[in-house]
């Protein structure tokens, strides 16, 4: 799905740039429009997912009239209005126009960002084809896991998701959130491994204006942005003990303490955590606080590696082939028997993420409509051949298998993961007719 585009029509350059920076930090694409005459045309050309309309310091345009122009063209796009002069009658007029939210200067910039995130959560649920369940797989095991995720979603307990890297832990967290009573509020994902300890408190918990050099305005923090929704801590085992203590205090007290703040701020958000390691081993090694572990480990979900559910490989290949066809404008119809066999028998230590990345690498320079083994990334070919103990030349592979099986063609075909007919075709292709005489 494409990145979320937000159009900001605001004449005050300082305010516009500040909002752009804050929205960019939260993963939004921002389209700036400083001139009133460009607003409607920019909206029609770029088709943003949300529009923020302000005014100019010298009243060069009326933000309400701009909102009316856009609303006449699109009855559903979320509109947020920033007004410098306000009255009860003007607020009523804005609501009648179909404005989604209304802010009067001065206002909290972080409150506006939180409203944007909340609006986008609602927007995604209305997008045709948006998948609430993005987890591919219909085996008995995966059906049981998805059924349990839906049961967990109806509660408000904390959740601990385990599984190797690439198994889909973030998708599981998203499935819980999208099917929970909190689905209309934001899901905020935090990669604990990528968060430097020096920035931990300010990024997660926020800060008050003047709390440190450079804190020219207050910042609510990422946890507060999840107000009413869900916080997902990915790789919780990589967070320092100090950070874990702060998180535990937040979960149990339902309060956020900003840097420079004198009192706690109430926080209503569900917590889901994940780790690619054995959490019990992390506790035993002193890397995960035992009290935090018990607080998180209320509902436990384990996502098995792809090598333990190889029946899911074919549906995954079909799904990602369709996705990549649309992305790259290709018309790939499938795989040759040899390519499919190698993909099905590979162990995929990087799990679904590795499978998707290998397939995408294949699409970059794909010459035909059917993916052959030689079209797959060279690194994959090398690893597969090393795994099978086979030489890299296909002719040599055929001969190696035949000699290893004393020229029993059925056993040689099994060793190569081919059908007997494929083996016969390869023997004809490489002029391998009978066992060479000593």
matplotlib code that plots the C-alpha trace (Angstrom):
import matplotlib.pyplot as plt

x = [0.0, 1.3, 2.6, 0.0, 0.0, -1.1, -1.6, -0.9, -2.3, -0.8, 0.5, 2.6, 5.9, 7.2, 4.0, 3.9, 7.5, 7.0, 3.9, 5.7, 8.6, 6.4, 4.2, 7.3, 8.7, 5.5, 5.8, 3.6, 4.3, 3.7, 2.6, 3.2, 1.0, 1.9, -0.4, -4.2, -4.4, -2.5, -4.6, -7.4, -5.2, -2.7, -5.5, -6.9, -3.4, -2.0, -5.2, -3.9, -5.4, -5.9, -5.9, -4.9, -6.1, -4.8, -4.8, -2.1, -0.9, -2.1, -5.5, -4.8, -7.3, -10.3, -9.6, -13.3, -13.8, -10.9, -12.4, -15.7, -14.0, -12.3, -15.4, -17.4, -14.8, -14.5, -17.1, -15.0, -11.4, -10.6, -10.3, -8.6, -9.0, -6.6, -8.2, -6.5, -9.9, -12.8, -16.3, -19.1, -20.8, -17.6, -17.1, -20.7, -20.2, -17.0, -18.8, -21.6, -19.0, -17.9, -14.7, -13.4, -11.6, -11.0, -8.1, -7.8, -4.3, -2.5, -2.9, -0.8, 1.0, 1.2, -2.5, -3.0, -0.6, -2.5, -5.8, -4.1, -3.0, -6.5, -8.1, -5.8, -6.6, -10.3, -9.4, -7.5, -10.6, -12.6, -10.0, -11.4, -9.2, -7.6, -6.8, -7.6, -6.0, -2.7, -1.3, -1.1, -1.7, -4.6, -3.0, -4.5, -1.8, -2.2, -6.0, -5.6, -3.2, -5.4, -8.5, -6.6, -5.5, -9.2, -10.1, -7.2, -8.4, -11.7, -10.0, -7.8, -5.0, -1.3, 0.1, 3.6, 4.3, 7.3, 8.8, 11.9, 12.7, 10.5, 7.6, 5.1, 5.0, 4.1, 1.3, 0.0, 0.0, -1.8, -4.4, -5.1, -5.4, -7.6, -10.1, -10.2, -12.5, -9.5, -9.3, -10.4, -7.4, -3.7, -1.4, 2.0, 4.9, 8.2, 11.4, 13.2, 16.4, 16.6, 16.0, 19.2, 19.1, 20.0, 16.8, 14.6, 12.8, 12.3, 11.0, 8.8, 7.6, 7.9, 9.2, 8.0, 9.2, 12.6, 13.3, 16.7, 18.6, 16.7, 13.3, 11.6, 8.1, 6.6, 6.4, 3.9, 6.0, 5.2, 3.4, 0.9, 0.2, -1.3, -4.0, -7.0, -5.2, -2.3, 1.4, 3.5, 7.0, 9.0, 12.1, 11.4, 14.4, 16.8, 15.6, 17.9, 17.0, 16.4, 14.1, 12.2, 11.7, 10.2, 7.9, 6.7, 5.9, 3.9, 1.9, 1.1, 0.4, -1.2, 0.8, 3.4, 6.0, 7.5, 11.0, 10.7, 7.2, 6.0, 3.2, 2.1, -0.2, -2.9, -2.3, -5.0, -3.3, -3.1, 0.4, 1.6, 5.3, 7.3, 10.7, 12.6, 14.3, 13.1, 11.7, 12.3, 16.0, 16.1, 14.8, 17.3, 20.2, 19.1, 18.3, 14.5, 13.1, 11.1, 8.4, 8.0, 8.0, 5.1, 3.3, 3.5, 3.0, -0.8, -1.8, 1.1, 1.3, 4.0, 4.5, 6.3, 9.1, 8.3, 10.4, 7.8, 4.9, 6.1, 2.6, 2.3, 5.1, 3.0, 0.2, 2.9, 4.6, 1.2, 0.3, 3.7, 3.8, 0.5, 1.8, 5.0, 3.3, 1.3, 4.2, 6.6, 4.1, 5.0, 2.9, 4.6, 2.4, 4.3, 7.3, 9.0, 8.9, 12.6, 12.3, 9.2, 10.8, 13.8, 11.7, 9.5, 12.5, 14.6, 14.7, 14.0, 15.9, 14.8, 11.2, 8.5, 10.6, 13.4, 11.0, 9.5, 12.9, 14.3, 11.2, 11.4, 15.1, 14.0, 11.5, 14.1, 15.6, 13.1, 13.2, 10.2, 6.7, 7.7, 10.4, 13.1, 15.7, 18.4, 16.2, 16.4, 19.0, 22.5, 23.0, 19.8, 20.9, 24.3, 22.8, 20.3, 22.9, 25.1, 22.2, 21.5, 25.2, 24.8, 27.2, 26.2, 26.1, 22.6, 24.2, 26.6, 23.8, 21.8, 24.9, 25.8, 22.3, 22.3, 25.7, 24.7, 21.6, 23.4, 21.4, 18.0, 16.0, 13.2, 15.6, 17.6, 14.5, 13.6, 17.1, 16.7, 13.2, 12.0, 9.4, 10.6, 9.4, 11.5, 14.5, 14.0, 13.7, 16.9, 18.7, 17.6, 18.6, 22.1, 22.5, 22.7, 21.4, 22.9, 25.3, 28.9, 30.9, 33.9]
y = [0.0, 3.5, 5.8, 8.1, 11.6, 14.6, 18.0, 21.0, 24.3, 26.9, 30.3, 30.6, 29.0, 28.4, 26.5, 24.6, 23.4, 22.4, 20.3, 18.8, 17.7, 16.2, 14.3, 13.1, 11.6, 9.5, 8.1, 10.4, 11.9, 15.7, 18.0, 21.7, 24.4, 27.9, 29.7, 29.7, 29.6, 26.3, 24.4, 23.1, 22.2, 20.4, 18.5, 17.4, 16.5, 14.7, 13.1, 13.2, 10.9, 13.8, 17.6, 20.2, 23.7, 26.8, 30.4, 33.0, 35.5, 38.4, 36.8, 36.4, 33.6, 32.2, 28.6, 27.8, 28.7, 26.6, 23.7, 24.2, 24.0, 20.7, 19.2, 19.9, 17.8, 15.0, 14.2, 11.7, 12.9, 13.9, 17.7, 19.3, 23.1, 25.5, 28.8, 32.0, 33.7, 31.7, 32.1, 29.7, 30.5, 29.8, 26.4, 25.5, 26.5, 24.4, 21.3, 21.8, 22.0, 18.6, 19.4, 16.4, 18.4, 22.0, 23.7, 27.3, 29.0, 28.5, 24.7, 21.7, 20.5, 17.0, 16.9, 17.6, 14.8, 12.4, 13.4, 12.8, 9.3, 8.5, 9.7, 7.6, 4.5, 5.0, 5.7, 2.4, 0.5, 2.1, 1.5, -1.1, -4.3, -3.3, -6.6, -6.8, -10.2, -9.9, -13.2, -15.6, -19.2, -21.7, -24.7, -26.3, -24.7, -21.2, -21.4, -22.2, -19.3, -16.8, -18.0, -17.4, -14.0, -13.1, -14.3, -12.3, -9.2, -9.1, -8.7, -5.9, -7.9, -7.5, -9.9, -11.5, -12.7, -14.9, -16.3, -16.0, -12.9, -12.7, -14.9, -12.0, -10.8, -7.2, -8.6, -10.6, -7.5, -5.6, -8.3, -8.1, -4.3, -4.1, -6.6, -5.1, -2.4, 0.0, -0.4, 3.3, 4.6, 4.4, 1.4, 2.8, 0.4, 0.9, -1.0, -1.4, -2.5, 0.7, 3.2, 4.6, 4.8, 8.4, 9.2, 6.7, 8.9, 11.8, 9.7, 7.4, 9.5, 13.0, 16.2, 19.6, 22.8, 23.8, 20.3, 20.4, 22.5, 22.5, 21.7, 24.7, 23.2, 20.3, 16.8, 14.2, 11.2, 8.1, 6.3, 9.2, 9.1, 5.7, 7.1, 4.9, 2.5, 0.0, 0.2, -2.6, -3.0, -5.1, -6.9, -6.0, -8.2, -5.7, -2.9, -1.9, -2.8, 0.8, 1.2, -2.0, -0.5, 2.6, 0.6, -1.6, 1.5, 2.9, -0.3, -0.8, 2.8, 3.8, 7.0, 8.7, 10.9, 13.5, 14.8, 18.0, 17.2, 17.4, 14.9, 11.8, 12.0, 9.3, 7.0, 4.6, 2.2, -1.6, -3.1, -5.9, -6.9, -9.3, -11.0, -13.2, -15.0, -17.4, -15.0, -17.6, -17.7, -13.9, -13.8, -16.5, -14.6, -11.4, -9.6, -9.4, -8.2, -11.1, -8.7, -7.2, -10.7, -11.8, -8.5, -9.0, -12.8, -12.8, -13.9, -15.8, -16.3, -18.2, -17.9, -21.1, -20.8, -21.3, -24.5, -26.1, -25.1, -25.6, -26.1, -22.3, -21.7, -22.1, -19.7, -17.2, -17.4, -16.9, -13.9, -12.1, -12.9, -11.0, -8.1, -7.8, -8.1, -5.0, -3.2, -3.8, -3.9, -7.6, -10.5, -13.4, -16.5, -18.8, -21.0, -23.8, -27.2, -27.0, -23.5, -24.4, -27.5, -25.6, -23.0, -25.6, -27.6, -24.6, -24.1, -20.3, -19.4, -15.8, -17.0, -15.1, -12.0, -13.9, -15.5, -12.2, -10.5, -13.3, -13.2, -9.4, -9.6, -12.1, -9.6, -6.8, -8.4, -11.1, -11.8, -14.3, -15.0, -18.1, -18.0, -20.6, -21.8, -19.8, -16.6, -16.9, -14.9, -16.4, -16.4, -18.5, -20.9, -21.3, -21.9, -24.4, -26.4, -26.4, -27.6, -30.4, -31.3, -30.8, -29.4, -26.1, -27.2, -28.7, -31.4, -32.2, -32.3, -34.8, -37.0, -36.7, -37.8, -40.7, -42.0, -41.6, -43.8, -46.3, -45.0, -45.8, -43.0, -43.0, -42.5, -40.0, -37.9, -38.0, -36.9, -33.9, -33.2, -33.7, -35.9, -38.9, -37.0, -33.9, -36.1, -37.8, -34.4, -33.2, -36.4, -35.8, -32.1, -32.9, -36.0, -38.3, -41.6, -44.5, -45.2, -44.7, -47.8, -48.2]
z = [0.0, -0.8, 1.9, 3.4, 1.8, 3.7, 2.1, 4.3, 3.1, 5.6, 4.9, 8.0, 7.0, 10.5, 11.5, 8.2, 8.4, 12.1, 11.2, 8.2, 10.4, 13.0, 10.5, 8.6, 11.8, 12.1, 8.5, 6.6, 3.2, 3.3, 0.4, 1.2, -0.3, 0.9, -1.6, -1.6, -5.4, -5.5, -2.9, -5.0, -7.9, -5.7, -4.1, -7.5, -8.9, -5.8, -4.3, -0.7, 2.0, 4.4, 4.2, 6.8, 6.0, 7.8, 6.9, 6.4, 9.0, 6.8, 6.2, 2.5, 2.3, 4.3, 5.4, 5.6, 1.9, 0.9, 2.9, 1.1, -2.3, -1.4, 0.1, -3.0, -5.0, -2.4, 0.3, 2.2, 2.5, 6.2, 6.6, 9.6, 10.0, 11.7, 12.5, 13.7, 14.4, 15.7, 17.0, 17.8, 14.5, 12.6, 14.3, 13.5, 9.8, 9.7, 11.0, 8.5, 5.7, 6.7, 8.5, 10.5, 13.2, 14.2, 15.9, 17.0, 17.2, 19.5, 19.8, 20.7, 17.6, 19.0, 19.6, 15.9, 14.9, 17.2, 15.5, 12.1, 13.2, 14.5, 11.2, 9.2, 11.3, 10.4, 6.8, 6.3, 7.5, 4.6, 1.8, -0.7, -0.5, 2.8, 4.6, 8.3, 8.1, 6.3, 7.5, 4.6, 5.4, 5.6, 7.2, 10.3, 12.4, 10.9, 11.2, 14.9, 15.4, 13.6, 15.5, 18.8, 17.6, 17.0, 20.5, 22.1, 20.1, 21.9, 25.3, 26.5, 28.0, 27.3, 24.6, 24.1, 20.6, 20.0, 16.8, 14.6, 12.6, 9.5, 10.8, 10.9, 14.5, 13.5, 11.3, 14.2, 16.4, 13.6, 13.3, 17.1, 16.9, 13.8, 15.3, 18.8, 20.2, 19.8, 16.0, 15.4, 17.3, 16.4, 16.4, 17.2, 16.5, 18.3, 17.3, 20.6, 19.0, 16.9, 19.8, 21.3, 25.1, 25.0, 23.1, 24.9, 27.4, 25.1, 22.2, 24.1, 27.0, 25.6, 27.2, 28.4, 26.8, 28.2, 29.6, 27.9, 25.4, 22.1, 23.6, 22.2, 22.5, 24.3, 22.8, 23.8, 22.9, 20.9, 23.8, 24.1, 20.4, 20.9, 23.2, 23.0, 20.7, 20.9, 21.5, 19.9, 21.3, 18.8, 20.1, 23.7, 24.7, 23.1, 25.4, 28.3, 31.9, 32.7, 29.8, 30.8, 34.2, 32.7, 30.5, 33.4, 35.4, 32.5, 32.0, 35.6, 36.5, 33.1, 33.4, 31.2, 32.9, 30.5, 30.8, 32.8, 33.9, 37.5, 37.3, 35.5, 32.4, 32.1, 29.2, 27.9, 25.5, 25.1, 25.1, 22.8, 22.8, 20.7, 20.7, 18.3, 21.2, 23.9, 26.6, 29.4, 28.3, 28.3, 31.9, 33.0, 31.4, 33.1, 29.8, 30.4, 33.7, 35.3, 36.5, 33.0, 31.5, 33.8, 33.1, 29.3, 29.2, 29.7, 26.2, 24.5, 20.7, 19.0, 15.2, 13.8, 11.3, 7.6, 7.5, 9.9, 7.7, 4.2, 2.9, 3.2, 0.7, -2.4, -1.2, -0.2, -3.6, -5.4, -3.2, -3.6, -7.3, -7.7, -5.5, -7.4, -10.8, -9.9, -8.4, -11.3, -14.2, -15.0, -16.1, -14.4, -14.6, -12.2, -11.9, -13.8, -12.0, -11.1, -9.7, -7.7, -6.3, -5.1, -3.4, -1.7, -0.4, 0.8, 4.6, 4.6, 7.7, 7.2, 7.0, 5.1, 4.9, 3.2, 0.7, -0.2, -0.6, -2.8, -5.0, -5.3, -6.3, -9.1, -10.4, -10.9, -14.1, -15.0, -18.7, -19.1, -17.9, -16.0, -13.3, -13.9, -11.4, -13.2, -12.8, -9.0, -7.2, -7.6, -3.8, -3.4, -6.2, -4.5, -1.0, -2.4, -4.2, -1.1, 0.9, -1.5, -1.9, -5.7, -8.3, -9.8, -13.5, -14.2, -16.4, -13.6, -11.1, -13.2, -13.7, -10.0, -9.0, -11.4, -10.3, -6.6, -7.2, -9.4, -12.4, -10.8, -12.5, -10.0, -7.1, -9.0, -9.7, -6.0, -5.1, -7.5, -6.3, -9.9, -11.5, -13.6, -16.8, -15.9, -15.4, -18.8, -20.5, -18.9, -19.9, -23.5, -23.3, -22.1, -24.3, -21.3, -22.6, -20.7, -17.9, -19.2, -19.5, -17.2]

ax = plt.figure().add_subplot(projection="3d")
ax.plot(x, y, z, "-o")
ax.set_aspect("equal")
plt.show()
